[in-house]
Amino acid sequence: MASPRIVLSCRCSLAAGLSLLSAAAAQAQPAAGPPASLPPEAQVSLDTLSVTATKTEEPAIDALSGTSVVTRAQIERFQPSRLSDVLRDVPGVTTQENQNDPAQAINIRGLQDFGRVNVLIDGARQNFQTSGHSANGVFYLDPELVGGIDITRGPTSTIYGSGAIGGVVAFRTRAIDDILAPDERAGAVQKWGFGTNGQKFLNATALGARIGTGADVFGQFVYRNNGPYRDGLGTLVRDTGNELTAGLAKLNLRPADGHEISGTALVQNFDFANNGTSNAGARFNNAVQADTYTLGYRFARPDVPLIDLSAKGYYTTTHNTLTFLDDTASGLYGNLGVRAGNRISYDIETSGFDIHNTARFDTFAVSHALTIGGDAVFDRVKTTDNAGGFGQAFTPSGERTLAGAFIQDELRYAAWLRVVGALRYDHYDLSGGAYRSGGDRLSPKITVGVSPLPGIEIYGTYAEGYRAPSITETLVQGIHPFPAFNILPNPTLRPEVAHNIEGGVNLKYGDVLAPGDTFRAKLNVFQNEIDNYINISTVGPTYFVPAIPGIPASICAARPGRFPCVIPVQSFQYLNVAQADLSGVELEGAYDWGGGFVSLAATHTEGRDKATRQTLLTIPPDRISTTLGLRFLDASLTLGTRLTFVDSRLGVPAGATILATKAYGLVDLFASYRVNDRIRADFILQNAFDKQFRQYLNLLPSAGLTAKAAISIKFATR
């Protein structure tokens, strides 16, 4: 349960938003987009186009859902080394990461792991997962490669992919429009970055060319080298550095009016070493290669309203080779015969396609956008373990197929009524070893939006979602290293089914306090009940295992409770919880008056196992984030600060691998100076007061005071 202090802060933020709404209703004018009088960088992110809610383009502020967008301008403002640096400004979204591993997991409304959040890179699903004392489902993507992030929270987004009962996070990699103005034909942007406290060096080179109106090409190379950082107490956090080499290539062809063929190739190589998630295990070197390839086709023309066709195929692969370096203090791996140089490899391949068409037409006074489509995902996991066998046991090999089809109709009547109705069919098939399972289901969605006054839209949604069990949840089988308890497979796992009720208000005004200003805000409340929620739990009777690592557990069958068999344990297994109940409120707002801007994001989430009434471990603490920036020198200089306040997260059960956290507040200071349209310099001071803190769900403390600077130089021809 959140503390009264943070809940009061959330209520105060909401009250402030409602007060501003009252003022807006009295004197402001409804605005459909950012006023032309503001500088280009003044467009608020809620005016940016989003597609994750309905697969049809609309500004995030108009989406009848908890939809947010992170723009490239926001990413450049904070110079992130990890995507968590920018995602903390999105309501309802948090991350879980090991700072000694550049991979990240995304948590939406308290849901994460095993595909509950559908993570896409250029439309390609990222389903990489290895089992351990951290997130069960991560992805690798450097923020310097990202052009924008499109997020929709809750199962209302399941039209965008099977299993997304938590939501969808779609990353768009950078493209030619990110470096060239519309009237520029060819050019390049060279960026160098430096920093303190582990932030060593960043090189990013992007170049592109437009070949008439029929084609364009884009390429990017990124090299990043980070060292270990110190936390707010000045303590060195070992193995928090890594090295990245990445390349991105894109090609778009437009052979005829309305036709476009696009291809993307993204290759990332990460190199790092660690002693596991908490720096206390055996030491391995990690060599990760994360590749994504896509091929797409689009046909859309204003004079052919019945056809807006999009088709995309993709292939992603994440390969991690772990090389054994040093043993644990107890010599566990050495007792099993593991020697330096022995390897574990995880190969997860995901291929798939997505095809859909939107037909736009009218029936009497009602306008329709009818979208029909289908998608499929094929996962293949192969684990090879020559270093102890634990990797092969806990991340088992296997295959899984997810397939679905959907139909959705967006209806508009006059300017005051919108209705979105959708139905999705999902099917899955899973196999590995001697086990096989499958299932299917229909999931409905209905949304009604009403605009009682210009600039205000109120909506309500009921949506269901369906998540099939993952390969690991179903097939995991082995003995934990120490203490040596059993982890059992469960081929009878049933899929999760989410039932989400959600309501919200979208506010869109201009000329609120000054001519040409912009105010946008979204308020969402939700109640999500998940039947057959899958969670790992203890099962069976208590038994005794050795208190000395390396001694076979089998000897305890004859001497339970006698030394060395004195540790009582139970087996673990993924089970269906009868029902999980999650609810919360999210507030997002932004105001830009040309001479400056202010934004606010607030989140309160609750979630529990309805049978035991215990809070789910993945429920994050309450959080408020606000950013204030001021523009000077004809908007060429921007100075600002970001404040983040996070409540404590207590009440974590004894023995859990997740640790309780204290409340904390962070202050970041940033500056950006555009010398001209060719040269830009950025500076940020993160954790300016050197606060000692650890983000909930993470096992290691976060970095203390960190300064980063970057300079970008552009060359272009017209």
N, C-alpha and C positions, 0 to 999 in steps of 0.2 A: 504494500500500500504506500502511495506517495506521501511525503511529509506535508503537513498543513502549509508550510512556508511556500513550497513549490506550487501546490494546488492553488493557493491564494494568488501567486504570481501569474499563473495561467488565467485565472479568473479576471485579474486586473487587466491582463493583456486583451482578453476578450471584451471587457467593458470598454477599454480604450478604442478598440475597433468599432464597437457598436456606437460609441459617441461620435466617432469620425463619420460613420454612416449617417447619423442623424444630421450632422452638419452638411454632409454631401447632399442628402435628399432635399435640404432646404435651399441650397445655393449652387450646387454643382450641375454640370451637364453630363449626360451619359456619353461615354466615349467608346468607340468600336476598336480603336487602336491607339498607339502612341502618337501624341501630337507632333506634327511636322516641325514645330518650332524648337523642339528639344534637340540636343546634339545626338549623333548616331549612337553613342554608347549609353544613352539614357533610356533606351528601351528596357522596360522591366521584363524579367524572365517569364512572367505569367502571360505576356503577350506573344511569346514564342510558340510556334506551331508544335502540336503534339499529335501522335497517332496511336499511342498505346491503349487508350480507352476504347476506341471503336474501329480502329484501322482506317478511319477517314480523317483527313487533316483538319484541325481546328486549333485556335489558340488555347493554351492550357486554362486560361481564365474562363473559357466557354465550356470546358469539359464538365459533364454532369457526373463528376467523380473526384476522388482525391488525387488529382493529377498535378505534378510539378515539373518544371524544366530547369536544368542547370545549363547556362550558356557558356560559350568559349570565353566571353569577357569575364565571367565570374571565376573561371578556372585560372585565367591569367592574373587576376587580381590577387589571388592567394598563393600563387606559385606552389601548388601542392606537390609533395613527393609521393603521396599516396592519395587515392581517391577518397578516403575517409576524411581528408581535410576539407573537402567541399560538400560531401554528402551530409555532414552534420548540420548544414543549414537547411535541409529538407525535412519538413515535419513528417513524423511517423517512420523515419528511416534512420537506422544506425548500422554500424559495421562491427564485425568481429575479425580480429587479425592477430597473428603472432608477429611482433615487431622483428623477430629474427627470421621471418619468411615474408617475401613481398606479396604473397597471395592474400586475398581478402574475401570475406563472406558478407553478404548484405542481409540485414534483418529488417523486415517491414511489419509494423504493428505486432511485434513479438513473435513473428514466424520467420524461420530460416531453416536451412539444411535440406538436403535431398530433393532439391527442385521446388520447394514451396515458394521460393522467389525465382521467377524465370529471368535469368540474366542473359542478355543478348548483346553481341558485338556485331554491328552492321547486320542485324537480323539473324545471326547465327547463335544457337544456344550454346551455353558454356556449362557443361555438366561434370566437370572434374571434381573428384572426391577421393580423399584417403582418410581412413579412420585414425583417430588419435584423441588426445585430450583437448580438442579444439573444435572448430566448425567442421561439419560434415557436408561440405559443398563449397568450394572456393573457385576463384578465377584469377588469372594473371592479366593485368592491363596497366600500363604506365599512363599517368594522367597527361603527359605531354603528347600522347597520341590521340587524345579525345577531343572531338569538336563540339560535343554537346551530349547531355544526358536527359532522357525522357522517362518519366516515372509515373506509374499509376498504381495506387495502393488498393489492396483488397481483391477478392475474387471477381469483382466486376471486370477485371482485365483478362479473364480466362479465354476470351475470344482470341487473345494474342498468344495462346499456347497452352498445351495440356499441363495440368499440375500446379498452375500458378495461383494457389489459394491465398498466398500472401501478397502477391502483386507482380508487376513486371518492371524491370529496370533495363532500358534499351540504351546502349552506348553507341553513339555515332562517332566513328573515327574521323580525323581531319580530312578535308577535301580542298579542292582548288578554290572554292569560294571563301575559305578561311584565310587565304593568303593574298588573293587578287581581288581588286575592285572590279565591278562589272565592265568597266571600260578598259581594263588592262588585259593584255593578250598573253604575256609570259612573265615569269619572275621567280624570285626565290626569297625566302626569309631565313636568316641565320640567327640563331639564338644561343647565347652562352649564359650559364647560371653558376653561381658560387654560393657558398654558405658556411656557417659555423655549426658546431655540435653534430658532426657526422655528415653534413651536407657538403660534399666535396666538389663535385663538378658535374655539370650537365651540358651536353651539346645536342642541339636539335637543328637539323637542316631540312627545310621543306622547299620544294620547287614544283612548278607546274606550268602548263601551257594550254591555251585554247587554240584548237586547229579549226579556224573558221567558226561556224555554228554547228558543225557536225560531229565534233569530238573534243575531248579534253583529257589530259593525262596529269597525274599527280604522283609525287613520290616524297617520302620522308624517311630520314635516318635519325635515330635517337641513341645516344650513349649517355648513361647515367652511372656515376660511381659514388656510393655512399659508404661511410664508415660507421662504426659503432658510436652511439650517442650517450650523453649523460642525462640522468633524470634530474628532477628539481632539487634533489639533495646533493647533486654533483657526483653521484655514483655512476660509474661506467656500466652500461647494460651491454653485456658481451654479445657478439654475433648479430648485432642489429644493422650491420652493413650488408650491401650486396652490389653486384655489378650487372648492368643491363646493356645489351646490344639489341636493337630492334630496327626493323625495316617495314615500311608500308608502301604499297603501290596500288593505284587506282586507275581505271580506264573507263570512260563513258563514251559510247557511240550513239549517235542519233541519225540513223540512215534515212529517215523520212519524217515528215511532220507528225508529231505525237508518239513516235517510237523511240525508245531508249534501251540500250543494252549496257549493263554495267558489270564490272568485275573488280574484286578486291582481293589482295593478298597481304596478310599481316603475319610477320614472323617475329617472335620475341624469344630471346635467350637470357635467362637469369642464372647467375652463379652465386652461391652463398653456402655457408656452413653453420651448423648449430648443434646443440645438444638437446633437441626436441623442443616441445612447445614451452617448457618452463626453464630451459637451460640446465636441466638436472639429469638428463638421460645420456645414452650413448651418443657420441659425436659422429655426425655424418656430413659429408660434402654433398650438396644438392646441385644438380645441373638440370634446369627445367627448360624445355622448349615448348612454347605455346603458340600454335599456328592456327590461323583462321582464313578460310578461302570461301568466297561467295561469288555466285554468278546470277544476275537478275535481269528480268525483262519487264518493261512498263509500257503500257499504251494508254494515253489519256489525251483527249482533245475536246475542247469546249463544244464543238459542233457534233460530237458523238456522245451524248449524255448517257446512253445506255451501256457504254463500255468504259470502265476505268479499271484496267486489268493489271495485276501485279503478280509476278511469279519469281520465286527465288529458291535456288538450291545452295546448300552450303556443306562444308566439311571442316570440322575443328578437331584438333588433336592436341592433347597435353601429355608430354612425356617427361617424367621425372626419374632421373638416375641418381640413387643415393649410394655413395661409396663410404664404407665403414672406415673411420679414422681412429677413434679411441673408445675404450670400453667405459662402462659405468664404474663407480667406485667399488661396487660389490663384485665386479668381474662377471656379470651375468652373461654377456655375449661370449666371452672367452670360454666359459664353462660349457657353452653349446658348440664350441669348435669354430667360432667366427674369428677371422683374422683380418688385419688391416688390408684394405683393397677389395674385400668381398662386397657384393653389390645387391641392391634391391632396385627393381624398376617397376614403375607404374605407368601403364599405357591406357589412356582413356580416349577413345575415338567416338565422335558424335557426328553423324551425317543426317541431313534432313532436307525438307522442302516446305514451302508455304506458297499457296496460290489462292488468290481471291479476286473477285470482280465486284465493283460497285456500280449499280445502275441507278441513275437519277431520273425521276419522272414525277408527274403530278396526277393525282386523282381528285378532281373537283378542286376544293380549296386546300387540300393537303399535299405537301411536298414529301417525297420519299427519297431516301438513299438506301437502297436494298443491296446488302453485301452478302455474297455467298462464297464459301471457300472451304479449303481443307489443308491439313498439314500432317506431317509425320516426322518422327524423330527415331533414330536408330543408335542406341548406345552399345558399345563394345568395350568391356573392361578386361585387361590382361595384366596380371601381376606375376612377376618372376622374383623369387626371393632366395638368394644364396647367402643371407646374413641373418640367420636366426629363425626365419619362418614366420615371425609375427606379422610382417606386412602382408604375406600371402593369406594368412588366416583372417585378418581383420579387414582387408580390402579384397574380397574374393573376386576371381574372374567370373565373367558371365555376360549375358546379352539381354537387352531389353528393347522392345518396340513400343512406341507411343504413337497413336494415330487418332485423328479427329476431323470432324467436319462441322460446319456451323452455318447458320443463317441469321441475319440481323437486319432489322428495318428501323431506320431513323426517320420519324415522322415529325413534320413541322406544320403547325397551323397558326397562321398570322405571325405576329411577333411575340406572342405571349405563351405559347404552348409547344413543348417538345416531348415526344415519347420515343423511347428506344426499347425495342423488344428483341430478344435474341434467344436462340436455342443451340446448344452445342452437344455433339455426341463424341464421347471419348472411348477408346479401346486400348488395352495394353496386353502385352505378352512378355513374360520374363522366364529365362531359363539359365541354369548353371548346375553342373554336376548332375545329380540325380533329381534335381528339383525343377518344377515348372509351375507357373501360375499365370492367371490372366483374368480379365474382367472388362466390363463396359458400363456406360451410364449416360443418360441424358441430363444436361444441366441447363436450367432456364435463367433468364435475366430479364428484368423489367425496370425501366427508369422513367419517371415522369418529372419534367421540369416546367415550372410556371414562373413567368415574369410579371409580377403584379404592378411594378413600376419600372420605367426605363432605368437601366443600370443595375437592377437587382434581379437575380434568378434564384429560385428556391427549388430544390429537387429532392426526390426520395428514390431509393433503389432497393430492390431485392435481387440478390444474385447468388447462385450456387456454383461451387467449384469441385473438381474431382482430381485427387492426386494418387497415382498408382504407387505402390511400394517400390523402393529402389532395390538395386542388386544387393547392396551391402546389408540393408535392413532385413532382407529375406534370407541371404545365404551366409552371412558372417558366422564363422565357427572356429574356435580356437581357445587357447589357454592364455590368459593375461600374463605378461612377464613376471610381475611381482606386485602384490601377492597373487598366487597362481590359481585364480578362480576361472571357471569356464564361461565362455560366451557361446550361446546356442543359436542355431539357425531357427527360422520360423517361416516355413513355406506357406502357412495358412493365414498370413497377414492379409487383412482386408484393406482396400483403398480408403483414404480419407475423403470425407464429403463435407464441404463447408457451406453453411447457410448464413449469408451476410445481409443484414439490414443496415442501410446507411442513409443519412440525410445530410444536406449541405446547403450553403448559401454562397453564391458568387456575386461579388461587387465590382463594378467597373465604372469609374467616373473620371472625368477630366475637368479642368478649371475649378478645382476644389477650393484652394486657398490663393492661387495666383493664376493668371492667364497662361494656358499651355501646359499646366502640370498634369500629372497622371497618378491616379490612385487605383490599386487593384488589391483584392483580398478574397481568400477562400476559407470557409469554416466547414469542417467535416466532423460528424459524429458517427460512430459505427458500433455494431454489435455482431460479432462473428462467432457462431457456434459450429464446432467441428466434430462431426461424428467419426468414431473409429480413429481418433488421433493416435499416431504412432509415436511411442516413446520407449526408451530403453529402461527396463525395470528388473528388479531382483525376482527370481523365481526359484521354486523348490526349497528343500530343506537346507538348514545350515550344516556345513561340514568344515573340517579343519585342513589347513594347508601349512607347508613349512614356513618358519620364520627366517630361514636362511636362503637367500637367492641361489638358484642353481641346483638345489636338491629336488629330485623328482617328486611331484605331488602324489604319485602313486603309492609311496611308502606310508602315507598317512591313512590308508585304508585299514592297516593293521594296528595303528597306534594313535587314534584320534584323541586330541587333548593332551597328549604326552609330547615332551620336547623331542624334535623341533616342531612338531605339528600342533602349534598352539594358536594359530590365527584363525578365528571363525569367519567364514565367508559364505556367500550364496552365489549361485550362478546368475548370469545376466542374459536377457533376451529382449529383442524388440517386440513389444506387445501393443495391441489396440486398446487405448484408454477409451472408456465408454463415451466421454464427451469432454472437449476442452472449450472453455468459454473465454472469449477475448472481447474487450470493449475499449473505447477511448475517444478522445477528442483531439483534433488537429487544427491549428490556425496558421495561416500564411498570409502575409500582407506586404505591400511595397508602395512607397510614395516617392515620386521623382518630380522635382520642380526645376530641373535644368541646372540650377546652381548647386545641386546636391541630391542625395537620395538616402532613404532609410528603409530597412526591411526588418521583418520580424517573423520568426517561425517558433511555434510552441507545440509541444507534444505531451500528452498524458495517456498512458496505456496501462490497462490491467488485464491479467489473464491467469486462469487457474484450471486445474484439473477438477471438474465438478464432482467427482466421486470422493476425492480426498480433501478438497478445498485448498490444496497446496498451490502456491503461486508457481507458474511455469518458469523454469530457469532462464528461458530466453526472453522474458519480459524486461525491457530496458527501463532505467529510471526516467523520471520526468526531465524534460530539457527545454530550455528557452535560449534562442540564439537571435541576436540582433546586430545589424551592420549599419553604420552611419558613415557616409562619405560626403565630402565637400569638393566642389570643382572650382578651380581658379584659372586665371590666364586664358580666358576663352575656352575653358574645358580641357586645356592641354595638361593641367596638373590636377591630380586627384589625391586627396589626403583623407584617411579614414581609420576607423577602428571597428573591430568585431568583438562582441562580448558573448560569452557562452556560459550558461549556468546549468549545472547538472545536479540533480538530487542524489542522495545516497541510495544504495540498493542493499538492504539488509535482509535478514531472514533466510539466507541461503542455507539449505540443510547441511548438517555435518557430514563430511565425507565426499561432498560434491567437488568436482574438479574446477567448477567456477567459483570464484572468490567474491565475497561481499566487498562493496566499495563505499567510500565516504563521499559526501557532497563536495563539489569544487566549482570554482569559477575561473574562466580563462579570459585573458585580454590579448588580442592581436592588434598590431598597428601596421598599416600599409600605406604605400605611396606609389603613384604611377605618374611618369612624366613623358609626354609625347613631344619630343623635340620638333618633329615635323611629321609628315605622312610617311617617312621612311625609317625613323629611328625612335625607339621607345625603350624606356628604362623602368624597371619595377623593383620595389623593395618591400619586404615584409619582415616584421619582428613577431615571431610566434611565441606564445606563452611569455609575454613581456615581463611578467613579475616572477618568472622562474618557479612556477607552482609545481609542487610535487603531487602527482595524481596518477591514478590508473583507471582507464576507461573500463566500465563494466563489460564483461565477457572476455576481456583480454587478460592474460596471465602475467604479463610483464609491465612495469611502470612505463609511462609515456615520457617523451623527451621534455627536458627543461627548456630554458631560454634558447631560441634558435633564430638566427638572422639569415635571410636569403636575399640575394640580389640577382637580377638578370637584365641583360641588354639584348634587344632584337634589332636587326638591321635588315631592311627590305630593299630589294632591287627589282624593278618592274619596267616593262615596256608597254606602250599603248599602240 
